Amino acid sequence: MKTAKKLKVRTESIPCFECEGGSLQPVSQDHQTHHPKLGNLTIPAVPMLRCDSCGTTVIGEDGNSRIDAFLDKALNVISPAEIQAFLDKYKLTQKRAAELTGYGEKNISRWLTGRARPSESVSNFLRVLLSESSAFERLKMKNFPDALKAYPAEARQPDVEEKEILKLVDYPAPVKI
């Protein structure tokens, strides 16, 4: 169910791009969308513009900000302020944080400015690093070099006998269970 109410903010008249006869008026109404993880969603009170003639709606910057904030909360996404707190706590530049985490400097920049939303797993990982100094110290050891030295990539590959056994495994059967 969509609810709509006129916003009290008045702006100069914007002609409707669709019908060219009406003008876009500010309204606040529920917005329906679908998210792959969350399913169908109704986001309440999204500011948008609606044509007083044909009813076309346009979601502007304020509406997109409202939708993003709703999704961030629903997905438990780490906020730009929390990411900045992570950088500040460990006195990291974006470049150094990218080197340590492997997420890339551009991604970190986009997350800090709010232009992109990190995934739930990235959010959880950064929150662990922010709250647990010991986890960050282990990460600084550069991805646990002792473990990599003990098990080089060549040693982790199956030998000839293991490969033969793996060929016999009926992989669809466990999936059905």
VENKAPE-V626080 format. One record per residue. N is the residue number from 1. RES is the residue in three letters. PSI is psi in radians with two decimals (* if undefined). OMEGA is omega in whole degrees, 0 to 359 (none if undefined). NEAR is the number of other ideal C-beta (glycine too) atoms within 12 Angstrom. Layout:
# VENKAPE-V626080
n res psi omega near
N RES PSI OMEGA NEAR
N RES PSI OMEGA NEAR
This chain:
# VENKAPE-V626080
n res psi omega near
1 MET 2.23 180 8
2 LYS 2.33 173 19
3 THR 2.52 181 16
4 ALA 2.50 173 22
5 LYS 2.59 180 18
6 LYS 2.37 174 17
7 LEU 2.56 182 22
8 LYS -0.25 180 11
9 VAL 2.23 178 14
10 ARG 2.31 176 11
11 THR 3.02 177 15
12 GLU 2.65 184 10
13 SER 2.27 178 14
14 ILE 2.13 181 21
15 PRO 2.55 179 20
16 CYS 2.24 180 22
17 PHE -0.33 183 17
18 GLU -0.98 184 20
19 CYS -0.28 180 16
20 GLU 0.12 180 14
21 GLY -0.46 181 14
22 GLY -3.07 176 21
23 SER 2.61 181 24
24 LEU 2.20 181 30
25 GLN 2.46 179 32
26 PRO 2.33 176 30
27 VAL 2.90 174 31
28 SER 2.12 181 28
29 GLN 2.84 177 28
30 ASP 2.51 181 24
31 HIS 2.26 180 29
32 GLN 2.37 179 19
33 THR 3.02 177 22
34 HIS 2.35 176 13
35 HIS 2.38 184 19
36 PRO -0.61 182 11
37 LYS -0.63 186 16
38 LEU -0.24 182 18
39 GLY -2.67 180 11
40 ASN 2.34 183 12
41 LEU 2.59 169 21
42 THR 2.05 180 21
43 ILE 2.06 186 32
44 PRO 2.61 170 21
45 ALA 0.98 177 22
46 VAL 2.15 177 37
47 PRO 2.33 178 33
48 MET 3.08 178 33
49 LEU 2.39 179 34
50 ARG 2.40 178 32
51 CYS 2.29 180 25
52 ASP -0.08 180 22
53 SER -0.98 186 17
54 CYS -0.22 177 19
55 GLY 0.05 177 20
56 THR 2.40 178 24
57 THR 2.57 179 29
58 VAL 2.23 176 27
59 ILE 2.12 181 26
60 GLY -2.82 183 23
61 GLU -0.75 180 15
62 ASP -0.73 179 22
63 GLY -0.74 178 29
64 ASN -0.65 177 21
65 SER -0.71 179 19
66 ARG -0.76 179 25
67 ILE -0.80 179 29
68 ASP -0.76 180 27
69 ALA -0.70 179 23
70 PHE -0.82 180 25
71 LEU -0.69 178 26
72 ASP -0.77 180 28
73 LYS -0.77 182 18
74 ALA -0.59 182 20
75 LEU -0.01 181 24
76 ASN 0.77 182 21
77 VAL 2.45 177 29
78 ILE 2.43 183 34
79 SER 2.77 174 25
80 PRO -0.60 179 26
81 ALA -0.68 178 17
82 GLU -0.67 178 27
83 ILE -0.73 177 37
84 GLN -0.67 177 23
85 ALA -0.68 176 20
86 PHE -0.83 179 38
87 LEU -0.75 182 29
88 ASP -0.75 183 16
89 LYS -0.72 183 19
90 TYR 0.16 178 24
91 LYS 0.92 182 11
92 LEU 2.53 167 27
93 THR 2.91 177 16
94 GLN -0.65 181 25
95 LYS -0.80 181 16
96 ARG -0.69 177 19
97 ALA -0.69 178 35
98 ALA -0.72 179 22
99 GLU -0.75 182 18
100 LEU -0.76 185 29
101 THR -0.44 183 33
102 GLY 0.20 183 15
103 TYR -0.29 179 31
104 GLY 2.38 183 19
105 GLU -0.69 180 21
106 LYS -0.69 177 16
107 ASN -0.82 181 23
108 ILE -0.71 178 32
109 SER -0.77 180 23
110 ARG -0.67 179 20
111 TRP -0.66 180 34
112 LEU -0.64 181 31
113 THR -0.18 181 17
114 GLY 0.16 179 24
115 ARG -0.29 178 16
116 ALA 2.76 182 22
117 ARG 2.12 176 30
118 PRO 2.72 179 32
119 SER 2.95 179 20
120 GLU -0.69 181 19
121 SER -0.70 176 17
122 VAL -0.76 179 29
123 SER -0.81 180 26
124 ASN -0.74 180 20
125 PHE -0.83 180 25
126 LEU -0.61 177 39
127 ARG -0.66 176 24
128 VAL -0.80 179 21
129 LEU -0.66 180 31
130 LEU -0.68 185 28
131 SER -0.45 184 17
132 GLU 1.76 180 18
133 SER -0.57 181 15
134 SER -0.63 178 12
135 ALA -0.71 179 22
136 PHE -0.70 179 26
137 GLU -0.68 177 14
138 ARG -0.70 179 18
139 LEU -0.68 180 28
140 LYS -0.38 177 20
141 MET 0.10 179 16
142 LYS 1.26 172 16
143 ASN 0.71 171 15
144 PHE 1.14 186 15
145 PRO -0.53 180 14
146 ASP -0.72 180 11
147 ALA -0.69 180 14
148 LEU -0.62 178 15
149 LYS -0.66 182 13
150 ALA -0.51 182 11
151 TYR 1.32 178 13
152 PRO 2.78 185 11
153 ALA -0.67 181 9
154 GLU -0.67 182 9
155 ALA -0.37 182 12
156 ARG -0.13 181 12
157 GLN 2.53 179 12
158 PRO 2.53 177 14
159 ASP -3.09 185 12
160 VAL -0.78 181 10
161 GLU -0.76 179 10
162 GLU -0.67 178 13
163 LYS -0.70 178 12
164 GLU -0.72 179 11
165 ILE -0.74 181 11
166 LEU -0.54 178 14
167 LYS -0.46 183 12
168 LEU -0.22 183 11
169 VAL 2.29 177 14
170 ASP 1.53 186 11
171 TYR -0.63 178 11
172 PRO -0.48 182 8
173 ALA -0.85 178 9
174 PRO -0.53 179 8
175 VAL -0.69 180 8
176 LYS -0.58 181 7
177 ILE * none 7
